Amino acid sequence: MLNRHSLLVTVMSMFELRFIKLCDWINTHFNLNPSLKRDKGSLLKQIRTYLINKAGLKFNTKKEEAWNELLALQSIRNNIIHNYGKYESKNVFIDKYIGSNKNISINVSNEFIFNHEFLKDLVPNFKTLCKELQEAMRDKSNNN
């Protein structure tokens, strides 16, 4: 269980870093000012706000669903890090994610349990989000 928790933490950290680099690239490529400004709070929410409000990327239903899943995973990651792997405070993104994913559960000790399929299932979801963002950047580029 600890290895799966560690892997999710690593994957989410990698995604956050890649999204920061994506925002930097967008800022340079489209000559936007200001660049992504990091404040307290959810980094992924700040990145999403930047992509929509500053970069002008369009978020369709598919992107919204994929992004909400990413927010759920970020919340799970935060619980793993800050609450020693336990689900301490209710979160609508986590509740919805657990309700729709058979590969994650909460045990009697309130700990996140990932079965052996959980991390493998993340790849198609991440791939969908990346493809959707790539399409949105292409559309913006074609419209400029």
C-alpha positions as CSV (number, residue, x, y, z in Angstrom):
1,M,0.0,0.0,0.0
2,L,2.8,2.4,0.9
3,N,4.4,2.0,-2.5
4,R,1.2,2.8,-4.3
5,H,0.7,5.9,-2.1
6,S,4.3,7.0,-2.9
7,L,3.8,6.4,-6.6
8,L,0.7,8.6,-6.6
9,V,2.5,11.3,-4.8
10,T,5.3,11.2,-7.3
11,V,3.0,11.2,-10.3
12,M,1.0,14.1,-9.1
13,S,4.1,16.1,-8.3
14,M,5.4,15.4,-11.7
15,F,2.1,16.5,-13.3
16,E,2.1,19.8,-11.3
17,L,5.7,20.5,-12.5
18,R,4.8,19.7,-16.1
19,F,1.7,22.0,-15.9
20,I,3.9,24.8,-14.5
21,K,6.3,24.3,-17.5
22,L,3.3,24.3,-19.8
23,C,2.1,27.6,-18.5
24,D,5.6,29.0,-18.9
25,W,5.7,27.8,-22.5
26,I,2.2,29.2,-23.2
27,N,3.2,32.5,-21.7
28,T,6.3,32.7,-24.0
29,H,4.6,31.2,-27.1
30,F,1.6,33.5,-27.0
31,N,3.4,36.5,-25.5
32,L,1.2,36.7,-22.5
33,N,1.7,38.8,-19.4
34,P,1.7,38.1,-16.6
35,S,2.9,34.6,-16.3
36,L,1.4,32.1,-13.9
37,K,1.4,33.6,-10.5
38,R,1.5,31.1,-7.6
39,D,-0.4,32.0,-4.5
40,K,-1.6,29.9,-1.5
41,G,-4.2,27.4,-2.3
42,S,-4.5,24.7,-4.9
43,L,-1.8,24.9,-7.5
44,L,-4.0,22.9,-10.0
45,K,-6.8,25.4,-9.6
46,Q,-4.4,28.3,-10.2
47,I,-3.1,26.6,-13.3
48,R,-6.6,26.0,-14.6
49,T,-7.6,29.6,-13.9
50,Y,-4.4,30.7,-15.8
51,L,-5.1,28.4,-18.8
52,I,-8.7,29.7,-19.1
53,N,-8.5,33.4,-18.1
54,K,-5.0,34.4,-19.2
55,A,-4.2,31.9,-22.0
56,G,-7.8,31.8,-23.3
57,L,-8.0,28.1,-23.6
58,K,-11.5,26.6,-23.9
59,F,-12.5,24.0,-21.5
60,N,-15.2,21.6,-22.9
61,T,-17.0,19.0,-20.9
62,K,-14.3,16.4,-21.5
63,K,-11.6,18.7,-20.2
64,E,-13.7,19.7,-17.2
65,E,-14.3,16.0,-16.3
66,A,-10.6,15.1,-16.7
67,W,-9.5,18.2,-14.7
68,N,-12.0,17.4,-11.9
69,E,-10.5,13.9,-11.8
70,L,-7.1,15.5,-11.5
71,L,-8.4,17.7,-8.6
72,A,-9.6,14.6,-6.9
73,L,-6.3,12.9,-7.2
74,Q,-4.6,16.1,-5.9
75,S,-6.9,16.0,-2.9
76,I,-6.1,12.3,-2.3
77,R,-2.4,13.1,-2.6
78,N,-2.7,15.9,-0.1
79,N,-4.5,13.5,2.3
80,I,-1.7,11.0,1.9
81,I,0.9,13.6,2.6
82,H,-0.7,15.6,5.3
83,N,-2.9,13.0,7.0
84,Y,-0.7,10.0,6.8
85,G,-2.8,8.3,4.1
86,K,-6.1,8.8,5.9
87,Y,-9.2,10.5,4.6
88,E,-9.7,13.1,7.3
89,S,-11.9,15.8,5.8
90,K,-14.7,15.2,3.4
91,N,-14.1,16.5,-0.2
92,V,-16.7,16.4,-3.0
93,F,-14.0,15.6,-5.6
94,I,-12.7,12.6,-3.6
95,D,-16.2,11.4,-2.8
96,K,-17.3,11.5,-6.5
97,Y,-14.0,9.9,-7.6
98,I,-14.2,7.0,-5.1
99,G,-17.9,6.5,-6.0
100,S,-17.0,6.0,-9.7
101,N,-13.8,4.1,-9.4
102,K,-13.7,0.5,-8.3
103,N,-9.9,0.6,-7.8
104,I,-9.9,2.8,-4.8
105,S,-11.6,2.5,-1.4
106,I,-11.4,3.6,2.2
107,N,-10.8,1.0,4.8
108,V,-12.2,0.8,8.4
109,S,-9.2,2.9,9.6
110,N,-10.2,5.6,7.0
111,E,-7.1,4.9,4.9
112,F,-7.0,5.1,1.2
113,I,-6.6,1.7,-0.4
114,F,-5.5,1.4,-4.0
115,N,-5.8,-2.0,-5.6
116,H,-3.3,-3.2,-8.2
117,E,-5.2,-1.7,-11.1
118,F,-5.5,1.8,-9.7
119,L,-2.3,3.4,-11.0
120,K,-2.6,1.6,-14.3
121,D,-6.0,3.2,-14.8
122,L,-4.5,6.7,-14.4
123,V,-2.6,6.6,-17.7
124,P,-5.6,6.8,-20.1
125,N,-7.1,9.6,-18.0
126,F,-3.9,11.6,-18.0
127,K,-3.5,10.9,-21.7
128,T,-7.0,12.2,-22.4
129,L,-6.4,15.4,-20.5
130,C,-3.1,16.0,-22.2
131,K,-4.6,15.5,-25.6
132,E,-7.5,17.8,-24.8
133,L,-5.1,20.5,-23.7
134,Q,-3.0,20.0,-26.8
135,E,-6.1,20.5,-29.0
136,A,-7.1,23.6,-27.1
137,M,-3.6,25.1,-27.6
138,R,-3.7,24.2,-31.3
139,D,-7.1,25.9,-31.6
140,K,-5.8,29.0,-29.9
141,S,-2.7,29.0,-32.1
142,N,-4.9,28.7,-35.3
143,N,-7.2,31.5,-34.2
144,N,-4.3,34.0,-33.5
